[in-house]
């Protein structure tokens, strides 16, 4: 009878050993998973910091571009006004030249008549 109880205990002991082994494997897998999660979390924090830095740089660049755009608009406006002034001056010069040529012709006619 003792042999029967020993045979009955052997499968129970094997089951206990098997459960213990499964528990250890599960524990190891959980520890590996935790380490992997810590690495991932660290990577996420690093990426967040990097993206935050890049976002700051992009905002700074956008502000600079807006300032440059405003400066270019002002320069264009100034140059357009200057060009209009030059065109007006040229019109005045051509008018003056035309009037001068007309007076010169009149003077030549008067000289011939005298």
C-alpha positions as CSV (number, residue, x, y, z in Angstrom):
1,X,0.0,0.0,0.0
2,X,2.8,2.3,0.7
3,X,4.1,1.6,-2.8
4,X,0.7,2.8,-4.2
5,X,0.8,6.0,-2.2
6,X,4.3,6.6,-3.4
7,X,3.3,6.1,-7.0
8,X,0.3,8.5,-6.4
9,X,2.6,11.1,-4.9
10,X,5.1,11.0,-7.7
11,X,2.7,12.5,-10.3
12,X,1.6,15.1,-7.8
13,X,5.2,16.0,-7.1
14,X,5.8,16.1,-10.8
15,X,2.9,18.4,-11.3
16,X,4.2,20.6,-8.5
17,X,7.6,20.7,-10.1
18,X,6.0,21.4,-13.4
19,X,3.9,24.3,-11.9
20,X,7.0,25.7,-10.2
21,X,9.0,25.5,-13.5
22,X,6.1,27.2,-15.4
23,X,6.0,29.9,-12.7
24,X,9.7,30.5,-13.0
25,X,9.4,30.8,-16.8
26,X,6.5,33.1,-16.5
27,X,8.4,35.2,-13.9
28,X,11.4,35.4,-16.2
29,X,9.2,36.4,-19.2
30,X,7.5,39.1,-17.1
31,X,10.9,40.4,-16.0
32,X,12.0,40.5,-19.6
33,X,8.8,42.2,-20.6
34,X,9.3,44.8,-17.9
35,X,12.8,45.4,-19.0
36,X,11.6,45.8,-22.6
37,X,8.9,48.1,-21.5
38,X,11.4,50.2,-19.6
39,X,13.6,50.5,-22.7
40,X,10.6,51.4,-24.8
41,X,9.5,54.0,-22.3
42,X,13.0,55.5,-22.3
43,X,13.0,55.5,-26.1
44,X,9.6,57.3,-26.1
45,X,10.9,59.9,-23.6
46,X,14.0,60.5,-25.8
47,X,11.8,60.8,-28.9
48,X,9.4,63.1,-27.2
49,X,12.4,65.3,-26.1
50,X,13.8,65.2,-29.6
51,X,10.4,66.1,-31.2
52,X,9.9,68.9,-28.7
53,X,13.3,70.3,-29.6
54,X,12.5,70.1,-33.3
55,X,9.1,71.7,-32.8
56,X,10.8,74.6,-31.0
57,X,13.3,75.0,-33.8
58,X,10.5,74.9,-36.4
59,X,8.6,77.6,-34.6
60,X,11.7,79.7,-34.4
61,X,12.3,79.1,-38.2
62,X,8.7,80.0,-38.9
63,X,9.0,83.3,-37.0
64,X,12.2,84.1,-38.9
65,X,10.5,83.4,-42.2
66,X,7.6,85.6,-41.3
67,X,10.0,88.4,-40.5
68,X,11.8,87.9,-43.7
69,X,8.6,87.9,-45.6
70,X,7.5,91.2,-44.0
71,X,10.9,92.7,-44.8
72,X,10.6,91.5,-48.4
73,X,7.1,93.0,-48.7
74,X,8.4,96.3,-47.4
75,X,11.4,96.2,-49.7
76,X,9.1,95.4,-52.6
77,X,6.8,98.3,-51.7
78,X,9.8,100.6,-51.3
79,X,11.3,99.5,-54.7
80,X,7.9,99.9,-56.4
81,X,7.6,103.4,-55.1
82,X,11.1,104.2,-56.2
83,X,10.5,102.7,-59.6
84,X,7.3,104.8,-59.9
85,X,9.4,107.9,-59.0
86,X,12.0,107.0,-61.7
87,X,9.2,106.5,-64.3
88,X,7.7,109.8,-63.3
89,X,11.1,111.5,-63.6
90,X,11.7,110.0,-67.0
91,X,8.3,111.2,-68.2
92,X,9.2,114.7,-67.0
93,X,12.5,114.5,-68.7
94,X,11.0,113.4,-72.0
95,X,8.4,116.2,-71.7
96,X,11.2,118.7,-71.0
97,X,13.2,117.4,-73.9
98,X,10.2,117.6,-76.2
99,X,9.5,121.1,-75.1
100,X,13.2,122.1,-75.5
101,X,13.2,120.6,-79.0
102,X,10.1,122.5,-79.9
103,X,11.6,125.8,-78.6
104,X,14.8,125.1,-80.5
105,X,12.9,124.6,-83.7
106,X,11.0,127.8,-83.1
107,X,14.3,129.6,-82.5
108,X,15.8,128.2,-85.7
109,X,12.7,129.4,-87.7
110,X,13.0,132.9,-86.2
111,X,16.7,133.0,-87.0
112,X,16.0,132.1,-90.7
113,X,13.3,134.8,-90.8
114,X,15.8,137.5,-89.6
